[in-house]
Amino acid sequence: MLQGSKDSYTDKQKRQAEHIQKSEIERGVPEARAQEIAWATVNKQDGGGNKSGSGKSAAKRGWETRRKRLASQSQ
């Protein structure tokens, strides 16, 4: 069962989900299940809803900062 708003997904992700859903329906999967498969696939590929142009994740930026700090301390 689908939950939540799809507003946080980019237009590209929404188009991908529509295409996947259409393909699943053509294979004979019921429409509701096809929609679940489509959004699960988009989530698996992209890690959920992404705003376009979001850049690097905060976690990755944090790691790079810690790595630079550790490197400067060891010198």
N, CA, C and O of each residue as an XYZ file, in Angstrom:
300
protein
N       0.838     -1.177      0.000
C       0.000      0.000      0.000
C       0.882      1.240      0.000
O       1.829      1.331      0.781
N       0.576      2.184     -0.866
C       1.349      3.417     -0.967
C       1.048      4.343      0.201
O      -0.088      4.450      0.661
N       2.080      4.995      0.658
C       1.912      5.944      1.751
C       2.648      7.224      1.398
O       3.632      7.205      0.659
N       2.170      8.317      1.925
C       2.890      9.577      1.812
C       2.742     10.256      0.473
O       2.248      9.692     -0.503
N       3.192     11.488      0.476
C       3.128     12.328     -0.702
C       4.319     12.051     -1.612
O       5.406     11.716     -1.142
N       4.111     12.191     -2.886
C       5.183     12.012     -3.864
C       5.751     13.369     -4.303
O       6.434     13.450     -5.324
N       5.473     14.431     -3.539
C       5.926     15.772     -3.897
C       7.435     15.925     -3.841
O       7.991     16.755     -4.560
N       8.110     15.150     -3.009
C       9.552     15.306     -2.863
C      10.338     14.623     -3.982
O      11.565     14.717     -4.017
N       9.657     13.949     -4.882
C      10.329     13.294     -5.990
C      10.489     14.267     -7.151
O       9.645     15.139     -7.362
N      11.581     14.112     -7.905
C      11.791     14.953     -9.073
C      10.859     14.506    -10.192
O      10.286     13.418    -10.145
N      10.716     15.365    -11.196
C       9.891     15.004    -12.351
C      10.438     13.760    -13.032
O       9.671     12.922    -13.503
N      11.760     13.634    -13.088
C      12.372     12.460    -13.713
C      11.996     11.192    -12.949
O      11.672     10.175    -13.561
N      12.038     11.246    -11.624
C      11.680     10.074    -10.827
C      10.218      9.712    -11.023
O       9.876      8.531    -11.076
N       9.356     10.707    -11.130
C       7.935     10.443    -11.359
C       7.717      9.797    -12.724
O       6.899      8.888    -12.861
N       8.457     10.271    -13.741
C       8.345      9.669    -15.078
C       8.845      8.232    -15.060
O       8.254      7.357    -15.692
N       9.943      7.985    -14.330
C      10.457      6.629    -14.231
C       9.422      5.700    -13.598
O       9.208      4.583    -14.068
N       8.789      6.169    -12.537
C       7.785      5.351    -11.851
C       6.608      5.059    -12.782
O       6.100      3.938    -12.799
N       6.172      6.054    -13.554
C       5.066      5.848    -14.494
C       5.443      4.804    -15.544
O       4.636      3.940    -15.888
N       6.666      4.889    -16.047
C       7.122      3.942    -17.074
C       7.191      2.523    -16.505
O       6.758      1.570    -17.154
N       7.727      2.385    -15.311
C       7.823      1.071    -14.675
C       6.433      0.514    -14.423
O       6.179     -0.667    -14.660
N       5.531      1.365    -13.942
C       4.165      0.924    -13.669
C       3.496      0.439    -14.957
O       2.839     -0.601    -14.962
N       3.662      1.185    -16.035
C       3.070      0.790    -17.310
C       3.614     -0.564    -17.767
O       2.864     -1.408    -18.258
N       4.917     -0.764    -17.604
C       5.531     -2.032    -17.994
C       4.985     -3.196    -17.178
O       4.730     -4.277    -17.710
N       4.810     -2.966    -15.890
C       4.290     -4.024    -15.020
C       2.850     -4.371    -15.385
O       2.479     -5.545    -15.390
N       2.038     -3.364    -15.690
C       0.641     -3.602    -16.081
C       0.598     -4.408    -17.375
O      -0.235     -5.303    -17.521
N       1.499     -4.093    -18.321
C       1.555     -4.843    -19.578
C       1.922     -6.301    -19.340
O       1.539     -7.175    -20.117
N       2.669     -6.567    -18.261
C       3.043     -7.941    -17.919
C       1.913     -8.684    -17.218
O       2.015     -9.887    -16.979
N       0.830     -7.970    -16.886
C      -0.321     -8.615    -16.267
C      -0.424     -8.429    -14.770
O      -1.249     -9.073    -14.121
N       0.401     -7.557    -14.210
C       0.360     -7.292    -12.774
C      -0.807     -6.338    -12.500
O      -1.011     -5.392    -13.261
N      -1.570     -6.565    -11.437
C      -2.658     -5.643    -11.104
C      -2.128     -4.220    -10.897
O      -0.989     -4.028    -10.471
N      -2.969     -3.227    -11.205
C      -2.536     -1.836    -11.203
C      -1.978     -1.378     -9.851
O      -0.950     -0.701     -9.803
N      -2.642     -1.739     -8.769
C      -2.179     -1.313     -7.441
C      -0.802     -1.892     -7.136
O       0.072     -1.190     -6.625
N      -0.609     -3.172     -7.450
C       0.690     -3.807     -7.211
C       1.759     -3.222     -8.131
O       2.909     -3.062     -7.723
N       1.387     -2.902     -9.370
C       2.326     -2.306    -10.323
C       2.826     -0.959     -9.807
O       4.001     -0.625     -9.963
N       1.935     -0.194     -9.195
C       2.326      1.098     -8.640
C       3.289      0.902     -7.470
O       4.264      1.644     -7.346
N       3.035     -0.064     -6.628
C       3.938     -0.360     -5.512
C       5.319     -0.753     -6.020
O       6.334     -0.284     -5.504
N       5.355     -1.614     -7.035
C       6.622     -2.053     -7.609
C       7.371     -0.870     -8.197
O       8.585     -0.749     -8.028
N       6.647      0.005     -8.890
C       7.269      1.155     -9.541
C       7.954      2.067     -8.529
O       9.112      2.442     -8.713
N       7.243      2.424     -7.462
C       7.837      3.337     -6.477
C       8.932      2.653     -5.675
O       9.906      3.300     -5.290
N       8.793      1.368     -5.417
C       9.860      0.642     -4.716
C      11.131      0.617     -5.564
O      12.238      0.735     -5.038
N      10.966      0.463     -6.872
C      12.112      0.445     -7.776
C      12.790      1.802     -7.813
O      14.017      1.883     -7.754
N      12.006      2.872     -7.911
C      12.575      4.229     -7.917
C      13.306      4.483     -6.601
O      14.402      5.042     -6.601
N      12.711      4.078     -5.485
C      13.359      4.266     -4.188
C      14.665      3.491     -4.107
O      15.653      3.988     -3.565
N      14.674      2.280     -4.640
C      15.885      1.469     -4.581
C      16.984      2.081     -5.445
O      18.152      2.076     -5.055
N      16.628      2.597     -6.593
C      17.616      3.179     -7.499
C      18.178      4.490     -6.967
O      19.383      4.728     -7.052
N      17.325      5.334     -6.424
C      17.726      6.696     -6.074
C      17.742      6.983     -4.580
O      18.113      8.083     -4.170
N      17.351      6.029     -3.769
C      17.349      6.266     -2.333
C      16.203      7.135     -1.861
O      16.337      7.827     -0.851
N      15.092      7.121     -2.551
C      13.924      7.886     -2.131
C      13.772      9.179     -2.900
O      14.436      9.403     -3.913
N      12.896     10.020     -2.409
C      12.609     11.282     -3.089
C      13.774     12.237     -2.995
O      14.263     12.526     -1.903
N      14.216     12.725     -4.124
C      15.333     13.660     -4.168
C      14.902     14.941     -4.850
O      14.240     14.914     -5.887
N      15.275     16.045     -4.271
C      15.080     17.310     -4.952
C      16.220     17.471     -5.944
O      17.359     17.117     -5.640
N      15.931     17.992     -7.109
C      16.984     18.169     -8.099
C      17.983     19.210     -7.604
O      17.608     20.191     -6.962
N      19.247     18.985     -7.909
C      20.297     19.932     -7.531
C      20.648     19.915     -6.065
O      21.181     20.902     -5.558
N      20.371     18.834     -5.362
C      20.611     18.818     -3.925
C      22.090     18.682     -3.590
O      22.483     18.982     -2.462
N      22.918     18.245     -4.519
C      24.349     18.129     -4.273
C      24.685     16.979     -3.348
O      23.947     15.998     -3.253
N      25.818     17.115     -2.663
C      26.277     16.051     -1.778
C      25.424     15.994     -0.529
O      24.875     17.001     -0.084
N      25.324     14.821      0.017
C      24.567     14.661      1.251
C      25.339     15.248      2.419
O      26.566     15.339      2.379
N      24.628     15.640      3.444
C      25.255     16.214      4.631
C      26.192     15.209      5.279
O      27.247     15.593      5.784
N      25.836     13.950      5.275
C      26.688     12.928      5.885
C      28.024     12.835      5.163
O      29.066     12.699      5.804
N      28.005     12.906      3.865
C      29.250     12.822      3.111
C      30.097     14.065      3.343
O      31.313     13.957      3.499
N      29.489     15.226      3.369
C      30.244     16.452      3.654
C      30.885     16.366      5.028
O      32.028     16.786      5.212
N      30.153     15.822      5.995
C      30.677     15.689      7.347
C      31.888     14.786      7.386
O      32.853     15.083      8.090
N      31.863     13.689      6.648
C      32.992     12.775      6.622
C      34.206     13.440      5.995
O      35.317     13.290      6.503
N      34.020     14.173      4.902
C      35.146     14.835      4.247
C      35.785     15.856      5.174
O      37.008     15.993      5.195
N      34.978     16.570      5.937
C      35.504     17.545      6.884
C      36.309     16.856      7.971
O      37.401     17.310      8.312
N      35.787     15.769      8.518
C      36.515     15.033      9.559
C      37.822     14.460      9.019
O      38.841     14.471      9.709
N      37.791     13.962      7.790
C      38.998     13.384      7.195
C      40.078     14.454      7.037
O      41.247     14.198      7.326
N      39.702     15.635      6.585
C      40.675     16.732      6.411
C      41.246     17.145      7.766
O      42.446     17.391      7.895
N      40.378     17.219      8.770
C      40.826     17.617     10.092
C      41.805     16.588     10.644
O      42.840     16.961     11.196
N      41.499     15.308     10.505
C      42.402     14.249     10.974
C      43.724     14.276     10.244
O      44.773     14.058     10.850
N      43.690     14.541      8.953
C      44.926     14.602      8.170
C      45.818     15.756      8.616
O      47.041     15.623      8.673
N      45.193     16.892      8.932
C      45.990     18.046      9.365
C      46.551     17.845     10.762
O      47.615     18.377     11.077
N      45.856     17.085     11.611
C      46.330     16.827     12.973
C      47.503     15.853     12.977
O      48.366     15.930     13.851
N      47.542     14.948     12.020
C      48.591     13.931     12.000
C      49.901     14.455     11.443
O      50.922     13.775     11.544
N      49.903     15.631     10.865
C      51.139     16.194     10.281
C      51.982     16.914     11.279
O      53.042     17.434     10.932
